[in-house]
Amino acid sequence: MLEGLGSPASPRAAASTSVVGSSGPAACPPPSAPRCPESPVPRRGGMRASVPQKLAETLSSQYGLIVFVAGLLLLLAWAVHAAGVGKSDLLCFLTALMLLQLLWMLWYVGRSSAHRRLFRLKDTHAGAGWLRGSITLFAVITIILGCLKIGYFIGFSECLSATEGVFPVMHAVHTLLQVYFLWGHAKDIIQSFKTLERFGVIHSVFTNLLLWANGVLNESKHQLNEHKERLITLGFGNITTVLDDHTPQCNCTPPTLCTAISHGIYYLYPFNIEYQILASTMLYVLWKNIGRKVDSHQHQKMQFKSDGVTVGAVLGLTALAATIAVVVVYLIHIGRSKTKSESALIMFYLYAITLLMLMGAAGLAGIRIYRIEEKSLDESKNPARKLDSDLLVGTASGSWLISWGSILAILCAEDHPRYTWYNLPYSILVMVEKYIQNLFIIESIHREPEKLSEDIRTLRVVTVCNGKPVASSCLKSGGVAGDVAPRGRDMPPAAKGNVCMREGCGKEEEKQEESSWGGSPSPVRLPRFLQGNAKRKVLRNIAAFLFLCNISLWIPPAFGCRPEYDNGLEEIVFGFEPWIIVVNLAMPFSIFYRMHAAASLFEVYCNI
Amino acid sequence: MLEGLGSPASPRAAASTSVVGSSGPAACPPPSAPRCPESPVPRRGGMRASVPQKLAETLSSQYGLIVFVAGLLLLLAWAVHAAGVGKSDLLCFLTALMLLQLLWMLWYVGRSSAHRRLFRLKDTHAGAGWLRGSITLFAVITIILGCLKIGYFIGFSECLSATEGVFPVMHAVHTLLQVYFLWGHAKDIIQSFKTLERFGVIHSVFTNLLLWANGVLNESKHQLNEHKERLITLGFGNITTVLDDHTPQCNCTPPTLCTAISHGIYYLYPFNIEYQILASTMLYVLWKNIGRKVDSHQHQKMQFKSDGVTVGAVLGLTALAATIAVVVVYLIHIGRSKTKSESALIMFYLYAITLLMLMGAAGLAGIRIYRIEEKSLDESKNPARKLDSDLLVGTASGSWLISWGSILAILCAEDHPRYTWYNLPYSILVMVEKYIQNLFIIESIHREPEKLSEDIRTLRVVTVCNGKPVASSCLKSGGVAGDVAPRGRDMPPAAKGNVCMREGCGKEEEKQEESSWGGSPSPVRLPRFLQGNAKRKVLRNIAAFLFLCNISLWIPPAFGCRPEYDNGLEEIVFGFEPWIIVVNLAMPFSIFYRMHAAASLFEVYCNI
């Protein structure tokens, strides 16, 4: 989880890296000492904190974890109705955490604007525009949710403690300032006062994670209650169906308004949950970037072009429309009667099986295209991208757990109503589709955008260092292929010094050298219809389709269409409580997976 | 969790990294093209798998996770007595996994010995001697455990399924071959057939993790049953105390022998658990190393010297003796009567508080010594070390969770018997001590051994590349300070080509250059009594003391002395089931933490 921030190499160390492997026809020309006169003298101790990097990291991460487990325990205590621990204790704790984060953010923003003229390093990969856009959207809904909660508090003010009124107000303020903070500073690479800032950022990460866990818990309790109500309607008296009710013990003054508000709150929770987790991932990347030495990587500006993706978009939008229809029908039918429930389940499974098969096929096609055009990946250091990959695989495990549960239940159950058999292909497809999709996304985000590769070839022969042409490939091979040279002139000195120390240009380099220096251009074995723009178009269609499908598959579980509950088979095999615990633990990750995959696919789409 | 293996840079790419930051007095001399004639021509495609590194990693890690969650679900099903899932299903699954791993290991070992003459890269940091030693010790005990289980099966053979006899036999064979495998191949850096080998290694990692989880579950069930028996003795009828009994429904032929065997099994489980987790960490490092490009890092041979650590050793051995005494008394007294239980608890808390305070003080002293002598850390890439740090922080979270639970319970409980107050300082100290100890260990394992730093200074001015002295610091600054030059002549070509591409020599480099090139040797500000050998002696005493203390603190929870159960307060506040679930989930990590910290401290001790 916690990783060394790596590569703290001084400019000079890299500069003197010059043992040449010179035998063989493809060797580099001997470097003719291409000096860049304005490259920086490292400031003596300027970048060094009083505590070494690794230690400061451990100090802060341990602090964050301790705060986090404390919060988790309070959440657990509330969830299990622990004696003496009320909701107000939990809210007090969360409010205190938010207040602390607010103060820290204010200090940081104030300090930053005071030192505005100082050159600040930025990680161009972090806090992408679309990410900040979507977080703003979710934040707006979170603030609306806050307003509804305040209304709820006013309605029930007789019998609610003051903390339940303070919490939403504080949460709204916190959301506002945090979005402002993320817009301005998500790309920062903090270099000064590292220890203090590290504590602030990690505190923010775990505060958001706890707010996420709080949202998830509220949502789960709500879903569970709805499920129990359905069971009661269907007449299952044998399962322990005590509603876990947290509604206040007094009357709300305008009753209809209150009911509307309570309902509204639960429709907005999924967005709040996404907001919190997105914020914490952005802050985590900020934390990983503290004290990092980066090369000023020229990040290709992402472009959103909508031409030529008609097929993907139409198919995706059809899927989206179908999903909404299915969810509405499902929610109307489920729990009304046994036959209606069963038909709703069968409808859902058939819909999901079709969609998952299409998605799997699209993913496979994408991977196949990548495999035909053999090209090695950019494996340079990039905390934002690494987090994306890890989250994809990690959160997919949540739904794999649920799927295995369903499969096991089907295999072990004594009698199988007809609808349960649809569950088997559905569960298997959920696993397979995520496996394939992760491969596709991870390969996509590790490929360099096409345009850059072109640039490299152009820049190969003559590389310009400080205006003078130098017959050497130094700049190129130091940074990741093609990232640096175009900005040679206007690069800030601090970044420039670090240019030659990036790892990871290896294979790409090697391959290109084989073709350009060795004189044998490697044959591109793509079928003609898959070359150049056509290939790009196919990939973009796939990405667009998968993007819309992931949005589609996010909707059902987020808004209460959970066949894992309603199916009933798993509850019989594992027992009601164990299965509910498994689903409630794994489902939030499964839901987050869809939104995160959609976000990654959007990025993939823009980069193709 | 899953991280890019990074730095796949070709030798040539690094060789051409030669932009020089030349302004300023401390700049490197211009590199005079120091070629090493025997450095390798990269074999065309020789090191490249058909699938890119990152993709192969994702392919295999996803496979591993899917197998793992399937196993977890079977374990859960068995634990909650799911309908239709018996112990034999679980054991079948585990046996199949072990068989698969066995076949893979045989294939790998066979292939390795067939290609023995090929040069093989090794990661000198992985699979240290003491690690292999301790794994062998634990493996021997695991095999004894296997024999006892076979005896148990024979005794109850009438009513046990065949799988319960096959499983221990297979487990013993698996253990034997795996230890042999780890002795011979834990240091391997696999470069060929990467995809197939990646699947094999990740399969082995997760097989061992599942065997670990299986051991933990058995042990937890046993502990829980013992706890429930005590509660029944003490007359707590209000808590649901249904024994979760898995003893067979028939009689064992020689009854006394059978009882002895059942008891023996539970005393050996803790060692089996440690064996499985150790094996999986070693295999994980092997997996992380697949396809890695390393510099041939000269690893200083660790030396175990026992002179001059009398104080630490005596204090530590005293702690160990005291622990054993306390555990014996505790286990005799607990659950006999209310007063005896309380006195046992008070005794345990007083003992633990004393020990933890001493350990915290020792850790602080160690950190203080490091802080006085300001020295930046070696942050080069090292999967084994990174895993060590992550595990320390990650597994400590388990006990932080339990500690917060205790603290919350004390704060929220309605009435406090006298002995519960001792729980408060104990829980706080558990958190603080782990926080401090982690800082000490992580800083220690990131410091270079003293001797190496000396070497660097000697090697600074003249670096020999292929026998010819070159006035350049190329070799040195490319690799991590001082790791390469001494082996310049006899280095294998593949390793040599990669020499100049390691990241992470930065700060150390910079600092040394300031002192050696800038002409101002940095003042060492250590008090005289803490210089050189004296300082080393103090640090070694601290490490020895902490090592023995961690072994001491491993014993109580591993052998059934768990005040978190017996204390009773948490169970009242959280409820019996929720608290038992929390403890059973967190305790295995807490126990593993102690053993892992002890292992790390042993390494620290040998390196000081």
Interface residues (C-beta under 8 A of the other chain):
Chain A: M1 L2 E3 G4 L5 G6 S7 P8 A9 S10 P11 R12 A13 A14 A15 S16 T17 S18 V19 V20 G21 S22 S23 G24 A26 A27 C28 P30 P31 A33 P34 R35 C36 P37 E38 S39 P40 V41 P42 R44 R48 V51 P52 Q53 K54 L55 T58 L59 S61 Q62 L65 I66 V69 A70 L72 L73 L74 L76 A77 V80 H81 A82 A83 G84 V85 K293 R371 S376 L377 E379 K381 K386 S389 D390 V393 G394 A396 S397 W400 L401 W404 G405 L408 C412 A413 E414 M431 Y435 N438 L439 I442 E443 H446 C465 S472 S473 C474 L475 S477 G478 G497 V499 C500 M501 E503 G504 C505 G506 K507 E509 E510 E513 E514 I572 V573 F574 G575 P578 V582
Chain B: M1 L2 E3 G4 L5 G6 S7 P8 A9 S10 P11 R12 A13 A14 A15 S16 T17 S18 V19 V20 G21 S22 S23 G24 A26 A27 C28 P30 P31 A33 P34 R35 C36 P37 E38 S39 P40 V41 P42 R44 R48 V51 P52 Q53 K54 L55 T58 L59 S61 Q62 L65 I66 V69 A70 L72 L73 L74 L76 A77 V80 H81 A82 A83 G84 V85 K293 R371 S376 L377 E379 K381 K386 S389 D390 V393 G394 A396 S397 W400 L401 W404 G405 L408 C412 A413 E414 M431 Y435 N438 L439 I442 E443 H446 C465 S472 S473 C474 L475 S477 G478 G497 V499 C500 M501 E503 G504 C505 G506 K507 E509 E510 E513 E514 I572 V573 F574 G575 P578 V582
